[in-house]
Amino acid sequence: IRYAEKHGWVVEVLGTTDDAKLHATNPREGRMKEMFPTVGGMLMFYMTSHMMMHLGQASAWRRCFGLGSVM
Protein backbone atom coordinates (compact mmCIF):
# COMPACT_ATOMS: atom_id res chain seq x y z
CA ILE A 1 0.00 0.00 0.00
CA ARG A 2 2.80 2.43 0.88
CA TYR A 3 4.43 1.90 -2.52
CA ALA A 4 1.18 2.69 -4.34
CA GLU A 5 0.62 5.80 -2.20
CA LYS A 6 4.11 7.18 -2.82
CA HIS A 7 4.08 6.29 -6.50
CA GLY A 8 0.70 8.01 -6.88
CA TRP A 9 2.05 11.10 -5.13
CA VAL A 10 4.99 11.30 -7.54
CA VAL A 11 2.64 10.90 -10.52
CA GLU A 12 0.54 13.80 -9.20
CA VAL A 13 3.58 16.03 -8.73
CA LEU A 14 4.94 15.21 -12.18
CA GLY A 15 1.53 15.98 -13.68
CA THR A 16 1.80 19.54 -12.40
CA THR A 17 5.48 20.00 -13.23
CA ASP A 18 6.29 22.64 -15.84
CA ASP A 19 7.24 21.05 -19.16
CA ALA A 20 10.37 23.21 -19.35
CA LYS A 21 11.72 21.46 -16.25
CA LEU A 22 11.09 18.04 -17.80
CA HIS A 23 12.76 19.07 -21.07
CA ALA A 24 15.79 20.46 -19.22
CA THR A 25 19.16 18.83 -19.74
CA ASN A 26 19.84 15.95 -17.39
CA PRO A 27 22.38 17.23 -14.81
CA ARG A 28 23.87 13.75 -14.28
CA GLU A 29 27.13 12.90 -16.01
CA GLY A 30 28.29 9.80 -17.84
CA ARG A 31 26.10 6.90 -18.91
CA MET A 32 22.89 8.20 -17.29
CA LYS A 33 23.15 11.43 -19.25
CA GLU A 34 23.92 9.52 -22.45
CA MET A 35 20.89 7.25 -22.02
CA PHE A 36 18.57 9.99 -20.71
CA PRO A 37 19.56 13.41 -22.03
CA THR A 38 16.57 15.16 -20.41
CA VAL A 39 15.26 15.27 -16.85
CA GLY A 40 11.90 13.96 -18.08
CA GLY A 41 13.52 11.00 -19.81
CA MET A 42 15.42 10.07 -16.66
CA LEU A 43 12.28 10.39 -14.53
CA MET A 44 10.33 8.23 -16.97
CA PHE A 45 12.98 5.51 -16.58
CA TYR A 46 12.91 5.73 -12.77
CA MET A 47 9.10 5.66 -12.67
CA THR A 48 8.78 2.64 -14.98
CA SER A 49 11.67 0.33 -15.92
CA HIS A 50 13.78 0.92 -12.81
CA MET A 51 10.85 0.30 -10.49
CA MET A 52 9.74 -2.80 -12.40
CA MET A 53 13.24 -4.22 -12.04
CA HIS A 54 13.19 -3.81 -8.26
CA LEU A 55 9.66 -5.15 -7.92
CA GLY A 56 10.74 -8.19 -9.94
CA GLN A 57 13.71 -8.68 -7.62
CA ALA A 58 11.43 -8.57 -4.58
CA SER A 59 9.08 -11.06 -6.23
CA ALA A 60 11.95 -13.45 -7.00
CA TRP A 61 13.26 -13.13 -3.44
CA ARG A 62 9.84 -14.02 -2.04
CA ARG A 63 9.61 -17.13 -4.20
CA CYS A 64 13.13 -18.23 -3.15
CA PHE A 65 11.86 -18.31 0.41
CA GLY A 66 8.65 -20.12 -0.46
CA LEU A 67 6.43 -17.07 -0.05
CA GLY A 68 3.44 -16.56 -2.31
CA SER A 69 2.75 -13.83 -4.77
CA VAL A 70 2.02 -10.41 -3.37
CA MET A 71 -0.67 -9.89 -5.97
C-alpha positions as CSV (number, residue, x, y, z in Angstrom):
1,I,0.0,0.0,0.0
2,R,2.8,2.4,0.9
3,Y,4.4,1.9,-2.5
4,A,1.2,2.7,-4.3
5,E,0.6,5.8,-2.2
6,K,4.1,7.2,-2.8
7,H,4.1,6.3,-6.5
8,G,0.7,8.0,-6.9
9,W,2.0,11.1,-5.1
10,V,5.0,11.3,-7.5
11,V,2.6,10.9,-10.5
12,E,0.5,13.8,-9.2
13,V,3.6,16.0,-8.7
14,L,4.9,15.2,-12.2
15,G,1.5,16.0,-13.7
16,T,1.8,19.5,-12.4
17,T,5.5,20.0,-13.2
18,D,6.3,22.6,-15.8
19,D,7.2,21.0,-19.2
20,A,10.4,23.2,-19.4
21,K,11.7,21.5,-16.2
22,L,11.1,18.0,-17.8
23,H,12.8,19.1,-21.1
24,A,15.8,20.5,-19.2
25,T,19.2,18.8,-19.7
26,N,19.8,15.9,-17.4
27,P,22.4,17.2,-14.8
28,R,23.9,13.8,-14.3
29,E,27.1,12.9,-16.0
30,G,28.3,9.8,-17.8
31,R,26.1,6.9,-18.9
32,M,22.9,8.2,-17.3
33,K,23.2,11.4,-19.3
34,E,23.9,9.5,-22.4
35,M,20.9,7.3,-22.0
36,F,18.6,10.0,-20.7
37,P,19.6,13.4,-22.0
38,T,16.6,15.2,-20.4
39,V,15.3,15.3,-16.9
40,G,11.9,14.0,-18.1
41,G,13.5,11.0,-19.8
42,M,15.4,10.1,-16.7
43,L,12.3,10.4,-14.5
44,M,10.3,8.2,-17.0
45,F,13.0,5.5,-16.6
46,Y,12.9,5.7,-12.8
47,M,9.1,5.7,-12.7
48,T,8.8,2.6,-15.0
49,S,11.7,0.3,-15.9
50,H,13.8,0.9,-12.8
51,M,10.9,0.3,-10.5
52,M,9.7,-2.8,-12.4
53,M,13.2,-4.2,-12.0
54,H,13.2,-3.8,-8.3
55,L,9.7,-5.2,-7.9
56,G,10.7,-8.2,-9.9
57,Q,13.7,-8.7,-7.6
58,A,11.4,-8.6,-4.6
59,S,9.1,-11.1,-6.2
60,A,12.0,-13.5,-7.0
61,W,13.3,-13.1,-3.4
62,R,9.8,-14.0,-2.0
63,R,9.6,-17.1,-4.2
64,C,13.1,-18.2,-3.2
65,F,11.9,-18.3,0.4
66,G,8.7,-20.1,-0.5
67,L,6.4,-17.1,0.0
68,G,3.4,-16.6,-2.3
69,S,2.8,-13.8,-4.8
70,V,2.0,-10.4,-3.4
71,M,-0.7,-9.9,-6.0
